[in-house]
Amino acid sequence: MSETGFEGIAVDALDEAGAAAELARLAALIHRANTAYHTEDAPEISDAAYDAAKARNAAIEARFPGLKRADSPSDVVGAATAEGFGKVTHAVRMLSLANAFDANELADFDAGVRNFLGLEKAAPLAYTGEPKIDGLSLSLRYENGVLVQAATRGDGEVGENVTANARTIAEIPQEIAGAPALLEVRGEVYMGHEDFAALNARQAAEGGKTFANPRNAAAGSLRQLDATITARRPLKFFAYAWGALSEPLAETQSEAIARLHAFGFTTNPLTRRCESLEEMRAHYAEIEAQRATLPYDIDGVVFKVDDLALQARLGFRSTTPRWAIAHKFPAEKAWTCLEGIDIQVGRTGALSPVARLRPVTVGGVVVSNATLHNEDYIAGRDSKGEPIRGGKDIRIGDWVEVYRAGDVIPKVADVDLSKRPEGSEPYRFPETCPDCGSEAVREAGDSVRRCTGGLICPAQAVEKLKHFVSRGAFDIEGLGAKQIEMFYADEVLPIREPAEIFTLQVRDAATVSKLANRDGWGETSARKLFAAIEERRRIELRRLIFALGIRHVGEVVAGDLARHYGSWAAFSHAVDLAGPAGQRHLAAEAAVREEREAAAADGRRARVSETEAAAWAAEPAVPAEAKAAWDELVGIDGIGAAAATALVAAFHQPAERASIDRLAGALEVIDAARPATEGSPVAGKTLVFTGTLEKMTRAEAKARAEALGAKVAGSVSAKTDLLIAGPGAGSKAKKAAELGVETIDEDGWLALIGEG
């Protein structure tokens, strides 16, 4: 069941609290789906639902970059390898693809590529388009033309060695002529419709296991420990990419695919080169029209920038290339009865309503839950008070239309008022927390009602602990969500705050009720857990910052903070110093909010700037060192006031700060790694980019500066060492001049770093 209740609300309608809660839910759901799909070959959700969930996660992170989690699905590919297979570390990571679900998102992809490359809308830019096969990714390594190794994708970095099994697939050449000395061919293992039907018929006749769909059959067949079983399965292989190479295959994607075909690999005959966005859309429509008649399953069309030099320039995000996208086919809808509404409490105290549905099949998956987002959504209005669904509210007993496009948990598309039961009443949203009974308040401008219980609310405490041990945070093997719930409720060996995780072994040794003697545990599992905990006493700074679970501090923000301050001591000291200024900022925000409300009530224009200035000027005065520390914190590129105030609030709340200090005292925090900067002219310097860059995009410039050991700030201050100003530079250039900060143009920047 959903943990947030924000699943169906449009990304551009989410506030920061809703976005953080939704990202937490998506991380948990997608991690479970990855394990079921990649490790267990038993998918719990459809491929369309999975890909749509990742797309929604990425869209939220793009809008709220400061909220990105350390365990974000955007940074995860596949899942851990299963036991029974040897492990293979991929020389080049096997990444997943970003997704588009409609023509507008495909256009956004094209625009994003052009923006990154600095290309005009009308500039020539070709793509290749090919069907997205619904199978299992496989990497084949050839040395001097001989197949020496085959590996599954696994988690993108480490896969399973299935060499013996891959050798049984007729469409995989054992030897190839004319290839580079090292060639890693990548593609998809799949099973055709007719072969799948014949296999299932044979399995049923022999009393064996039948498969739910061709993808499961292909994955299960390739991952047999006995290669003779794989040899009896009708597996096929399409080649469409490559990994490690001793020399380039070609200058373009389409030419490289043609060369793979010449080597003897089967490539998809529906692969086309598209010269424009219009041709991409036409090719998508052509493949979609053929979908039902193709002899294999597909779930979309993959588009890739054709020019390999441009692919190299575009590079990669954490788990997806910027130069490719999977345009997925549309989802399905269904009608069912809403049988109840449950309220769940998240890590930040948000009360999230979730619909309990009469089970119904949508897109081949049985669903029983749907998001209801917040009380406004239930009432039939959006975050601005405007009607949605024609103003129809949602009530228990209603027949609702649900769909799965863009999310794992279905969305409610409509309500059938003709089937509304007589005597039904509007849903009344609770004003107290269902977990601790504390008042649940909704602040002005916030679409979410929140529990005020804080640390006394079990739901919030448990969710914070789950976040702490999540994959992107401390990632303690053997201590997942289920174990956290068990330990939180335990009276003998409780874990009520993160620091208590690291005293668990000592407390276990001091009690007669040993963990090893409890149901579900044993000497081996207890020993492994204690060892895993000890292993995580030494933790990277960015992981620790993220694990604290502070609002607005996702993985990206945590990484930016770690790179900027370098050590836990420097980071915590900076937040301490910034405290008075941060608290004054919060006071100014409150004063501005009150002024706006008063102005609205009086029918006048709010005096925002005057009110904010007055709040900052109020006694007691903010110490100069506090103001400087605050300016440095909010000036870090990508941080901003929201994350800074959340940090200050957490570090200056006595109970929470005491918990943080107890945790830090139990750890050895690894300082942030510094890039190799020998000979760099900007190592250790703080840079600011402003105006329009003409020879590289802002993203490229920032990445290049950080690779050279520089810090990139978002605003100019006395600590700024260098301002790079393009045409249109405004207030930042003026402030740099006032502060005497050195300013150069883009040509000067390129000359400085040796690229001019």
Long-range contacts (C-beta under 8 A, 24 or more apart in sequence): 1-342, 1-344, 1-354, 1-369, 2-344, 2-352, 2-354, 2-369, 2-371, 2-409, 3-28, 3-344, 3-346, 3-352, 3-463, 4-344, 4-346, 4-350, 4-352, 4-371, 5-343, 5-344, 5-350, 5-351, 5-352, 5-353, 5-354, 5-371, 5-372, 5-373, 5-374, 6-352, 6-371, 6-373, 6-374, 7-370, 7-371, 7-373, 7-407, 7-408, 7-409, 7-410, 7-411, 8-370, 8-371, 8-372, 8-373, 8-377, 8-407, 8-409, 8-410, 8-411, 8-412, 9-371, 9-373, 9-374, 9-377, 11-56, 11-59, 11-60, 11-63, 12-63, 13-382, 13-383, 14-60, 14-63, 14-64, 15-383, 15-446, 15-447, 15-448, 16-64, 16-67, 16-551, 16-552, 16-642, 17-348, 17-350, 17-446, 17-448, 17-450, 17-551, 18-350, 18-373, 18-374, 18-447, 18-448, 19-60, 19-63, 19-64, 19-67, 20-64, 20-67, 20-347, 20-348, 20-551, 20-552, 20-554, 21-346, 21-347, 21-348, 21-350, 21-352, 21-448, 22-56, 22-60, 23-57, 23-60, 23-61, 23-67, 23-68, 23-69, 23-72, 23-554, 24-69, 24-346, 24-347, 24-463, 24-467, 25-409, 26-53, 26-56, 26-57, 26-60, 26-73, 26-408, 27-57, 27-69, 27-71, 27-72, 27-73, 27-470, 27-471, 27-472, 28-470, 28-481, 29-53, 29-408, 29-409, 30-54, 30-57, 30-73, 30-76, 30-408, 31-71, 31-73, 31-76, 31-79, 31-471, 33-408, 34-73, 34-76, 34-78, 34-79, 35-79, 35-80, 37-79, 38-78, 38-79, 38-152, 38-153, 38-154, 38-155, 39-79, 39-80, 39-81, 39-82, 40-82, 41-216, 41-219, 41-220, 41-223, 42-216, 43-215, 43-216, 45-365, 45-408, 46-363, 46-364, 46-365, 46-404, 47-134, 47-215, 47-299, 48-299, 48-328, 48-329, 48-331, 48-363, 48-404, 48-405, 49-331, 49-363, 49-365, 49-404, 49-407, 49-408, 50-408, 51-99, 51-299, 51-300, 51-326, 51-328, 52-99, 52-101, 52-328, 52-331, 52-404, 52-405, 52-406, 52-407, 52-408, 53-406, 53-407, 53-408, 54-96, 54-98, 54-99, 55-98, 55-99, 55-100, 55-101, 55-105, 55-406, 56-406, 56-407, 58-98, 61-554, 61-556, 64-552, 64-554, 65-554, 65-556, 65-557, 65-638, 66-552, 66-553, 66-554, 66-556, 66-557, 66-638, 66-639, 66-640, 66-642, 66-643, 67-552, 67-553, 67-554, 67-557, 68-554, 68-555, 68-556, 68-557, 69-470, 69-472, 69-546, 69-554, 69-555, 70-470, 70-471, 70-472, 70-473, 70-542, 70-543, 70-546, 70-547, 70-554, 70-555, 70-558, 71-470, 71-471, 71-472, 71-473, 71-475, 71-555, 72-318, 72-472, 72-554, 72-555, 74-317, 74-318, 74-319, 74-320, 75-318, 75-319, 75-472, 75-555, 76-155, 76-156, 76-319, 76-471, 77-153, 77-155, 77-156, 77-157, 77-319, 78-137, 78-153, 78-154, 78-155, 78-156, 78-159, 79-154, 79-155, 80-154, 80-155, 80-158, 81-152, 81-154, 81-155, 81-158, 81-159, 81-160, 82-160, 82-223, 84-225, 85-160, 85-161, 85-162, 85-223, 85-225, 86-160, 86-161, 87-154, 87-158, 87-159, 87-160, 87-161, 88-149, 88-151, 88-154, 88-158, 88-159, 88-160, 88-161, 89-157, 89-158, 90-139, 90-151, 90-154, 90-156, 90-157, 90-158, 90-159, 90-243, 91-184, 91-243, 91-244, 92-184, 92-243, 92-244, 93-156, 93-157, 94-137, 94-139, 94-153, 94-154, 94-156, 94-159, 94-186, 94-243, 95-156, 95-316, 95-319, 95-320, 95-321, 96-156, 96-319, 96-320, 97-302, 97-320, 97-321, 97-324, 97-325, 97-326, 98-317, 98-320, 98-324, 98-325, 98-326, 99-300, 99-325, 99-326, 99-327, 99-328, 100-325, 100-326, 100-327, 100-328, 101-327, 101-328, 101-330, 101-331, 101-405, 101-406, 102-330, 103-281, 105-327, 106-277, 106-280, 106-281, 106-284, 106-303, 106-325, 106-327, 107-277, 109-303, 109-325, 110-277, 110-280, 112-322, 113-305, 113-314, 113-322, 113-323, 115-697, 116-314, 116-322, 116-697, 116-699, 116-700, 117-310, 117-313, 117-314, 117-697, 118-694, 118-695, 118-696, 118-697, 124-275, 125-305, 125-310, 126-252, 126-273, 126-274, 126-275, 126-305, 126-306, 126-307, 127-273, 127-274, 127-280, 127-303, 127-304, 127-305, 127-306, 128-253, 128-254, 128-257, 128-271, 128-272, 128-273, 128-274, 128-303, 128-304, 128-306, 129-271, 129-272, 129-273, 129-274, 129-280, 129-283, 129-284, 129-287, 129-301, 129-302, 129-303, 130-240, 130-268, 130-270, 130-271, 130-272, 130-301, 130-302, 131-268, 131-270, 131-287, 131-294, 131-298, 131-300, 131-301, 131-302, 132-298, 132-299, 132-300, 132-301, 132-302, 132-326, 132-328, 133-188, 133-190, 133-238, 133-268, 133-296, 133-297, 133-298, 134-190, 134-214, 134-215, 134-296, 134-297, 134-298, 134-299, 135-188, 135-189, 135-190, 135-191, 135-214, 135-215, 135-218, 135-219, 135-238, 135-296, 135-297, 136-188, 136-189, 136-190, 136-215, 136-218, 136-219, 136-222, 136-223, 137-186, 137-187, 137-188, 137-189, 138-162, 138-166, 138-186, 138-187, 138-188, 138-189, 138-222, 138-237, 139-184, 139-185, 139-186, 139-243, 140-166, 140-172, 140-184, 140-185, 140-186, 140-187, 141-182, 141-183, 141-184, 141-243, 141-244, 142-176, 142-179, 142-182, 142-183, 142-184, 142-185, 143-181, 143-182, 144-181, 145-175, 145-176, 145-177, 145-178, 145-179, 146-174, 146-175, 147-172, 147-173, 147-174, 147-175, 152-222, 152-223, 156-319, 160-223, 162-222, 162-223, 164-227, 164-230, 165-222, 165-223, 165-224, 165-227, 165-230, 166-222, 167-227, 168-227, 168-230, 168-231, 168-235, 169-230, 169-235, 169-236, 169-237, 170-236, 171-236, 171-237, 171-265, 171-266, 172-237, 173-263, 173-264, 173-265, 176-263, 176-264, 177-263, 178-262, 178-263, 179-263, 180-245, 180-246, 180-247, 180-249, 181-246, 181-247, 182-244, 182-245, 182-246, 183-242, 183-245, 183-246, 183-249, 184-242, 184-243, 184-244, 184-245, 185-239, 185-241, 185-242, 185-243, 185-260, 185-263, 185-265, 186-239, 186-240, 186-241, 186-242, 186-243, 187-237, 187-238, 187-239, 187-240, 187-241, 187-265, 188-237, 188-238, 188-240, 189-218, 189-219, 189-222, 189-235, 189-236, 189-237, 190-214, 190-215, 190-218, 190-235, 190-236, 190-237, 190-238, 190-296, 190-297, 191-215, 191-217, 191-218, 191-221, 191-233, 191-234, 191-235, 191-236, 191-296, 192-234, 192-236, 192-295, 192-296, 193-295, 193-296, 193-297, 194-295, 195-234, 195-236, 198-234, 199-233, 199-234, 213-297, 214-296, 214-297, 215-297, 236-266, 236-296, 237-265, 237-266, 238-266, 238-267, 238-268, 239-265, 239-266, 239-267, 240-267, 240-268, 240-271, 240-302, 248-308, 250-308, 251-307, 251-308, 251-309, 252-306, 252-307, 252-308, 253-304, 253-305, 253-306, 253-307, 253-308, 253-311, 254-306, 256-308, 273-306, 274-303, 280-327, 284-327, 288-329, 291-329, 299-328, 299-329, 300-326, 300-327, 300-328, 300-329, 301-326, 301-327, 302-326, 302-327, 303-327, 330-405, 331-362, 331-363, 331-403, 331-404, 331-405, 331-406, 332-362, 332-363, 332-403, 332-404, 333-362, 333-401, 333-402, 333-403, 333-413, 334-360, 334-361, 334-362, 334-401, 334-402, 334-403, 335-360, 335-399, 335-400, 335-401, 335-402, 335-416, 336-360, 336-399, 336-400, 336-402, 337-397, 337-398, 337-399, 337-400, 338-370, 338-394, 338-395, 338-396, 338-397, 338-398, 338-399, 338-400, 339-396, 339-397, 340-396, 341-372, 341-378, 341-396, 341-427, 343-430, 343-434, 344-459, 345-433, 345-434, 345-435, 345-451, 345-457, 345-459, 345-460, 345-463, 346-459, 346-460, 346-463, 347-460, 347-463, 347-464, 347-466, 347-467, 347-549, 348-450, 348-460, 348-551, 349-433, 349-450, 349-451, 349-452, 349-453, 349-454, 349-457, 349-460, 350-448, 350-449, 350-450, 351-429, 351-430, 351-433, 351-434, 351-440, 351-448, 351-449, 351-450, 351-451, 352-448, 353-378, 353-429, 354-409, 355-394, 355-400, 355-412, 357-400, 357-402, 357-410, 360-402, 362-402, 362-403, 362-404, 362-410, 363-404, 365-404, 367-402, 367-404, 367-409, 367-410, 369-409, 369-410, 370-400, 370-402, 370-409, 370-410, 370-411, 370-412, 371-407, 371-409, 371-410, 371-411, 371-412, 372-412, 374-447, 374-448, 374-449, 375-429, 375-442, 375-449, 376-447, 378-427, 378-429, 379-426, 383-447, 389-414, 389-415, 392-417, 393-426, 393-427, 394-427, 395-420, 395-424, 395-425, 395-426, 395-427, 396-424, 396-427, 397-421, 397-424, 398-424, 433-457, 433-459, 435-459, 444-593, 444-597, 445-593, 455-655, 455-656, 458-488, 461-488, 461-496, 461-497, 462-488, 464-549, 465-495, 465-497, 465-498, 467-547, 467-549, 468-498, 468-501, 468-547, 468-548, 468-549, 469-501, 470-547, 472-543, 472-546, 472-555, 473-543, 473-546, 473-547, 474-501, 474-536, 474-539, 474-543, 474-547, 475-536, 476-501, 476-529, 476-532, 476-533, 476-536, 477-528, 477-529, 477-532, 478-525, 478-528, 478-529, 478-532, 479-529, 479-532, 479-533, 497-659, 497-662, 497-663, 498-547, 498-659, 498-663, 499-659, 499-662, 499-663, 499-665, 499-666, 501-533, 502-533, 502-537, 502-663, 502-666, 502-667, 503-666, 504-529, 504-530, 504-533, 505-530, 505-533, 505-534, 537-666, 537-667, 537-668, 538-667, 538-668, 538-670, 539-667, 539-668, 539-669, 539-670, 540-669, 540-670, 540-672, 541-565, 541-566, 541-567, 541-568, 541-571, 541-669, 541-670, 541-671, 541-672, 542-672, 544-568, 544-664, 544-667, 544-669, 545-571, 548-650, 548-660, 550-646, 550-647, 550-650, 551-646, 552-642, 552-643, 552-646, 553-643, 553-646, 553-647, 556-638, 557-638, 557-639, 557-643, 560-636, 560-637, 560-638, 560-639, 561-636, 561-639, 562-672, 563-672, 563-706, 563-711, 564-636, 564-711, 565-672, 566-671, 566-672, 566-674, 567-669, 567-671, 567-672, 568-664, 568-669, 572-651, 572-664, 574-629, 574-632, 574-633, 575-633, 575-647, 575-648, 575-651, 576-651, 577-625, 577-626, 577-628, 577-629, 578-626, 578-629, 578-630, 578-632, 578-633, 578-644, 578-647, 578-648, 579-626, 579-648, 579-651, 579-652, 580-622, 580-623, 580-626, 581-622, 581-626, 581-627, 581-629, 581-630, 581-631, 582-630, 582-633, 582-644, 582-645, 582-647, 582-648, 582-649, 582-652, 583-648, 583-652, 584-615, 584-616, 584-618, 584-622, 585-630, 585-641, 585-644, 585-645, 585-648, 586-645, 586-648, 586-649, 587-615, 587-618, 588-612, 588-615, 588-616, 589-645, 590-615, 591-615, 628-718, 631-715, 631-717, 632-717, 632-719, 634-715, 635-713, 635-714, 635-715, 635-717, 635-719, 636-711, 636-713, 636-714, 637-702, 637-712, 637-713, 637-714, 638-714, 639-714, 640-714, 674-709, 675-706, 675-707, 675-708, 675-709, 677-708, 677-709, 680-708, 680-709, 680-710, 680-753, 681-708, 681-752, 681-753, 682-708, 682-709, 682-710, 682-721, 682-722, 682-752, 682-753, 683-708, 683-709, 683-710, 684-709, 684-710, 684-711, 685-710, 685-711, 685-721, 685-722, 686-710, 686-711, 686-712, 686-713, 686-719, 686-720, 686-721, 686-722, 687-711, 687-712, 687-713, 687-720, 687-721, 687-722, 687-723, 687-724, 688-712, 688-713, 688-714, 688-715, 688-716, 688-720, 688-722, 688-723, 688-724, 688-732, 688-736, 689-723, 689-724, 689-726, 690-723, 690-724, 690-725, 690-726, 690-729, 690-730, 690-732, 690-733, 691-725, 691-726, 691-727, 691-728, 691-729, 691-730, 691-733, 692-726, 692-727, 692-728, 693-724, 693-726, 693-746, 694-726, 694-727, 694-746, 695-746, 695-747, 695-750, 696-746, 701-749, 704-753, 708-753, 716-741, 724-748, 724-749
